[in-house]
Amino acid sequence: MASADEAAALPLSSDEALARLRLLRSPNVGPVSYYQLLRRFGSAGAAVEALPSLAARGGARYRPADAARIAAEAARVRSLGGRYLFHDSPHYPALLAQTDTPPPILTMQGDAALLARPAVALVGARNASAGAMRLAREFGAALAAAGFAVVSGLARGVDGAAHQGALLPDVAAGGGGTIGVIAGGLDSIYPPEHGELQAQIVAQGVLLAEMPPGTEPQARHFPRRNRIIAGLCAGTVVVEAAPKSGSLITARLAAEAGREIMAIPGSPLDSRSQGCNQLIREGAILVQSPADVIELLESFTGTPRSTFHEAAAPVALDSTPADDAPAEIAALLGTAPVGVDELVRLSGAPAGSVQLALIELELAGRLLRHAGGRVSLA
């Protein structure tokens, strides 16, 4: 049986592509378990076949995603003029692939060549001030003209203005453009007033989605979208943000991935500037012009000047657990999240055995995964 690494070096057959999609769409399979299953079984086809027996060891009956539904999804993506990006495909964004547990499969519309351009995220408030909207457009235009892919989330306010600036006719000669990352499927338009903007991004840039077609954006999808935005880029610029703005989450996700974090300062009298000012206090780089961003990212080596913590290294899945491993691991878990390394220490079992037991519990619907590689009982 070929390893996942060996399989990645080979052309992906249509059957294996559909099997990967089926694996990811199967109940209780998330990015962590997807990668571990692919590595353990060598192919998605073999992993899908093993799902019922793994779930049974975790204590539940299980049925993988319906193959006909997966085929219908793939046909829908094709009808939209879209394509899939698998984590090991040539066009999968390099910086996103370096993040902790990158999205295994993305759908995209547009020019895949733009995904190879150096990228910078411009994010900020939905209820942005007139000044912030102007700055977002100016930064978007200047960065695209300098050859950068300007990445944002197609939201109201700063996001939309950044995309609009990067799409101006006189900036295309610079080789840059814009990438929109949405929380729903490729056929969802949110907010509704950005339908024309989204169509323009598809025609002149790239539209990316993690969710399958037919998925309307829900609140739980936006943190995943924010993680993609952060992971795509060498740096993230927060144009304007209130203390609880979602754009601050994007900035912190970027920091955890080891990317440059930049913020435009604002008046302390305006609550929409307090988030940016706080980021600067915490170590983000103060920028006042597109030239500041370009100078910073041209010298980006992968070691950020921003002072944030690093993500923990993943534990390899390399062992086979005993028959009672799921029960033993479940006995060590509660509703409070705990790190996998702590479970390894408490159980005394090999790390791979613990990881596989966690997959079995997860497939059975008995395990929840949390940020930072922590887990708890469902």
N, C-alpha and C positions, 0 to 999 in steps of 0.2 A: 504494500500500500504506500503510495506517495505521501510525503509530508505536505503540510499546507504551504511551506516555503517552496518546495519543489513544484507543487501545483501552480503557484503564483507565477512561475517562470514559463509556464506553458500557455498556449492560446486557450481561452475559455470557450468551451463548446456551448451550444445553445441549451443543451440538456442541463449542463452544470450551472449555467446562468439562471435558468428557471429554478433549479434546485436551491441555489443560494437565495433567491427571492422567496421561495417557499419556506426555507429555514427561517429567514428573518421575520416573515409574516406569521409564523406559527405561534400559538399561544405561549406567553411567558418567556419568549426568547428575546433578550435584549442584546445590545452590542457586546457586552462582556461575554455572555454565554455563547453568542454567535461565534466570536473569534476562538473561544476555547474549544467549542465543538468542531469547528473547521480544522483546527490544529490537531485535535485528537484523532479524528476519523479520516483526515486527509482529503475529503471531498464533501460537498454539501449533500450530495445524494446519499452517501453512507450515513451522514449525520441525521438526515431526516428519517431514514429507516430506523435509526436507533432511538429516536425520541420517545416512542411509547414505552419501551423497556426501561429507559432512564427514569421517566416519570413514575413508572410502577415502583421502582426502587425508592422513589421519594414518597410514595404512598397514594398515588392517584392514577386513574385511567386517563388516557391522553389520545387526542387525534390531531395530527399535524394539519397545517393549512391545506384547504382543498386545492388540488392541482388545477382544476378547471378555473377556479377563481383567480389563481396566479396567472394562468394563460390569458384570461380576460384582462387582467391588469396590464400585462405586457403589451397586449394589442391596443389598449387605450393609450398607453404612453406613445406607441408608434403613431397612432392616429393624431396625436397632438404635435407631431413632429419632434418628439423628445427622444431621449436615450438614457440608458442607465450608466452610471459610473460606479464600478466596483472598487473596493479599497485597494486592489492591486492592479487596476487598469492604468494604462499609460497616461491618460488625461486626468486621473484623480489628483487633485491639488496636493503638491508636495508638502507644504506646511501643515495642511489639515491632516495628512497622513501621519505626521510626527506627533500629533496630540495624543493624550491618554484616551484610548478607546474612541477612535474616530468613527463617524457614521459608516457602517459597512457598505451601504448602498445609497447612492443619491440619484435623483432624476434631474435631468437638465434639458433646457432648450437654449439654442443660441450657438455662438461660436466658441467651441472648446479651446481654441488657441488662447483665448483671453485668460483661461485658468492658469496658464504658465507665466503670466505677467506678474511682476512684484505687486503685492496688494496691500492696501491700507483701508481700514474701516473708518467710516465717518458716522457717528451715532449721536443721539441726543433726544431732547424733549419732543413729545408729540405736540404739546401746546407751546411751541417755541415762539420766542419773541421775534419781531421783525428783524432785529439785528442778527440773531442766530440763523434765521433763514437765509439772510444775505451772505453770512460767513460760510454756511454750508454749501451754497451754490458756488461761491468763489473758490473755496477749497476744493470742491469736487471738480470744477473746471480746470484749475491749475494742476492738480495732481494727475488728472487724466491726460492733460497736455504734456506732462512730464513723463508719460509712459506707464503710470500706475493704473491698476485696476481698482476702482473705487467701490468698496463693498458696503452695503447697508441692507436694511430689512424691509424696505418699501412701506414703512409706516408713515403716518401723517407727520408733518413737521420736519425736523432735521433730516430724517431718512429720505423723504421724497425730494427735498431740496438738493441734497447731495447727489442723488441720481440725476436730477435734472441738469445740474451743473456739468456732470461728467458726460452728458449726452449732447451738449451744445455742439453745433456743426463745426465750429472753428477749433475744437480741441481734438478731433479725431486723428489729425495728422501726427499727433505725438505718439500714437501706438497704444495708448491706454484705452479705457472704457469703463464700464460699470457692471457689477455683478449684484443682482438682487437675490436675497435669500428669504424665502417665504415660509410661514409656519404651516400652511396647508399643502394640498397637492398642487401639481402644475396647473390644473384647471380651476383652481380657486382664485378669486380676486378679492383681496382685502387690503385696505378699505375699498369699498366699491368705487369711490371717485378716482382711484389710481388705476383703473382698467386701461386707459390709454397709455399711461406711463409704463405699466407692466408690458403691454404689447410692444412699446418702443424698446424696452430693455431686451425682450426676446429677439427683436429684429436687429439690434445694434450691439447687444452685449450678451450677458448670460443670466438665465434664471435658474436657480437651484432650489430643490425641495427634497426633504427627507421623507415626508409623508407620501403615501400612494395617491394617485389621482382619485378624485371624488371625496377627499378628506377636507372638510372645512376647518379653518384654524380654530383651535380651542386654547384656553389659557395654559394648559399643561404643555402645549407644543412650543410656546415662545421661548422658554429656557433652552430647549434643544436648538431652536433656530439661532439664538444668541451664541451658543457654543460654537456653531458652525461659522458664524460671522467672525468670532474671535480667532478661531483656528485657521481660517483662510489667510490671515494677514500677518505681516511682519510687525505692524503697529496698529493701534486703535486710537483714534482721536475722538474725545468726547467734546462736542461743540457747546452744549448747554444741557444741564441736568439738575433736577431737583434732588434732594437727599435720598428719596426712595425711587428714583427713576430706574427703569429696567436697563437703561444704557450703562449704568454703573455696574450692573451684573455682568454685562458684556465685557466691560473694562477689566473686571476682576478675573473673569475666565481667561482673558487674554494674558493677564499677568501670571496666572497659574501655568499657562502654556509657555511662559518664558519670552513673551513678546513685549515690544515697547508700548508703554501707556503714556498718552499725551492728553492734555486738557487745555482748553482755552479759558483763561480766567475771566471772571465777571464781577459785577458789583455785589458786595455783601448785602446790599439792600434788596436784591432780587432773589427770591427763593429758587428761581430756575437756574441760578449760578452757583448755589451752595454746594451741589454735588461735585462740580468741576473744581471749585476751590478746595473742597475736602480731599479730592484725589491728589491735588498738587501737594497738599500738606503731608499726604501719606507717601509721597515719593514719585508721583507721576511727573512727566516732563512738561513744563509750561511752554506752550507754543502760541504764537501770535500771528503767524502768517504761513501760507503753504510752503515758503522757502525753509522755514524751521523744520517742517515735517520731512521735506525732501532731504535736507542735510542730515537729519537724524537717521533716516532709513537707508540712505546711501551707504552709511557706515555700519549698518546693522550686521552683526556677526552671529546672531543667535544668543548672545549673552546680553540681556537687557540692562540698561542703567536704572530702570525702575526697581524699587526695593520691595519685592513681594516673595512669598514662599514658593518653593518648587513642588511640583506634583510628585506623589510617591510612585516608585517603580512597580509595575505589575508583577504578580507571582506566576511562575510558569505552571502549566498543567502537565505533569510528567509522571503521574503514578496512577495506579488502579486501587480504589478503596476496598476495604472489606465489606462484606454484605451488610453489616449493621452500621456502616459509616454514616448514612444519612440520619439515623436515629441518634447516634452519638453526637453528631454536630448539632442537630436540632436541640438536644438537651443543653447545649452550651449557649444557645441563643435566647434572646428575649425580644421585647418590643423596642428596646433601646438599641440603636445602631452600634455595631462593634467592628473593628478592623479585622480583615482576614488574617493578618499577621498575628493578632491576638488569639484568634481561634487556633491557628497552628501551634502557638505556644501552649495554650490550655489543653489542647487535645493530645499533643505529642505525636500527631500523625504527620506524614510527609505533606508538604504544601500542595502537591498535585492531588493527593487523596482528598484533602479538605476542599479544594476547588471543585472537584468532580462531585463530591457530596452536595456542595452548594448548588451546583447546576441541577442535580436531581431534585432537590427541595424546591428550587425555583420553577422548574417545569411542572411540578406538582401543585404550584400555586401557594406554597407555604413560606416563600422567602421574598423579601424585598431588598433591592439594592439602592444604596444611597450615595451621595456625593463623597468623594475621597476614598472610594473602594470599600466603604463600610456596608454591612448587611444587618438585617434583623428579621425576625419572624413576621409574617404577614398578619 
